[in-house]
Amino acid sequence: MAISIRGSHQVDSAFKKVMKRFEATQKKINSSAAKRMKMGQYEAATKWMEVGQAFDAFSSKIELIRQEWRDLLASSQKTLEGVEARTIRSKKEKPPRTRVGKVRILPKQLYAPALKALAGRGGAASSDEMLGDLHRYVLTEFPESELVVNVPFNFPPWQKTVRRTYKYLQSQGWIERRKDGQWKLTDKGRSAATE
C-alpha cells in the first residue's frame, strides 16, 4: 500500500524549479565570464569565474538537500505504511477475550453446572446459594474471568448472567416457575442433571 504524504509533490516541484532557475543563473554567469575572457578583460573574467565557482558549490548543496528530502520522504512513507497496515489489521481482527478481567461468562455455560449444583443440594436452593455455587464453578473453570476480581453478589453483570440462567432453566422445564427466587428442580431437571 503506497502512502502519499500531503504536500510532498509540491516540495518536489519546488526543488525542480529552484534547480532549473539556478542552472539558468549559472549559465548567465559562465556566459559573462566567457565574454570578459574574449574581450581580454582577464581580471573581470577571473572575478566572474570565482562567482561561478561559488554558485557551483551552492548548487551541489541544493542537490544534497534535495536528496535528503527524498530520503526523508521515502523513510516517512515506509514508516506510515507499517502503521497503517497494523491499524487496518487491528480493525479487522477482534481483540482476544482472554485477558484477566475480560473473559465473559455466558448463561449457556452455566446450565449444566447449575443443574448439578441443585442436584447436589437435594434439588432446591436459594438464589444466594446458587450465586455462590456458580461463582465457585466459574472461578475453577474460568480463572481469567471478570469474576476473579469481583464479588458475585455486588457485581451486576454476574447477577444478570445468573438471572438469565435461572430463566432459561425455567423455560426448559428443568426448574419450577416460582416468584420467590428459589431454585427447585423438576423431575425433568433431575434427569437432565444426571446426563
ZIVEN-V586875 format. One record per backbone hydrogen bond with DSSP energy under -1.0 kcal/mol. NH is the residue of the N-H (numbers start at 0). CO is the residue of the C=O. If there is no record, write none. Layout:
nh->NH co->CO
nh->NH co->CO
//
This chain:
nh->7 co->4
nh->10 co->6
nh->11 co->7
nh->12 co->8
nh->13 co->9
nh->14 co->10
nh->15 co->11
nh->16 co->12
nh->17 co->13
nh->18 co->14
nh->19 co->15
nh->20 co->16
nh->21 co->17
nh->22 co->18
nh->23 co->19
nh->24 co->20
nh->25 co->21
nh->26 co->22
nh->27 co->23
nh->28 co->24
nh->29 co->25
nh->30 co->26
nh->31 co->27
nh->32 co->28
nh->33 co->29
nh->34 co->30
nh->35 co->31
nh->36 co->32
nh->37 co->33
nh->38 co->34
nh->39 co->36
nh->40 co->35
nh->41 co->39
nh->44 co->40
nh->45 co->41
nh->46 co->42
nh->47 co->43
nh->48 co->44
nh->49 co->45
nh->50 co->46
nh->51 co->47
nh->52 co->48
nh->53 co->49
nh->54 co->50
nh->55 co->51
nh->56 co->52
nh->57 co->53
nh->58 co->54
nh->59 co->55
nh->60 co->56
nh->61 co->57
nh->62 co->58
nh->63 co->59
nh->64 co->60
nh->65 co->61
nh->66 co->62
nh->67 co->63
nh->68 co->64
nh->69 co->65
nh->70 co->66
nh->71 co->67
nh->72 co->68
nh->73 co->69
nh->74 co->70
nh->75 co->71
nh->76 co->72
nh->77 co->73
nh->78 co->74
nh->79 co->75
nh->80 co->76
nh->81 co->77
nh->82 co->78
nh->83 co->79
nh->84 co->80
nh->85 co->81
nh->86 co->82
nh->87 co->83
nh->88 co->84
nh->89 co->85
nh->90 co->86
nh->91 co->87
nh->92 co->88
nh->101 co->98
nh->102 co->143
nh->108 co->105
nh->109 co->106
nh->113 co->109
nh->114 co->110
nh->115 co->111
nh->116 co->112
nh->117 co->113
nh->118 co->114
nh->119 co->115
nh->120 co->116
nh->121 co->118
nh->122 co->117
nh->124 co->182
nh->129 co->125
nh->130 co->126
nh->131 co->127
nh->132 co->128
nh->133 co->129
nh->134 co->130
nh->135 co->131
nh->136 co->132
nh->137 co->133
nh->138 co->134
nh->139 co->135
nh->140 co->136
nh->141 co->137
nh->144 co->141
nh->145 co->102
nh->147 co->144
nh->158 co->154
nh->159 co->155
nh->160 co->156
nh->161 co->157
nh->162 co->158
nh->163 co->159
nh->164 co->160
nh->165 co->161
nh->166 co->162
nh->167 co->163
nh->168 co->164
nh->169 co->165
nh->170 co->166
nh->171 co->167
nh->172 co->169
nh->173 co->168
nh->174 co->168
nh->175 co->183
nh->182 co->124
nh->184 co->122
nh->185 co->173
nh->189 co->185
nh->190 co->186
nh->191 co->187
nh->192 co->188
//
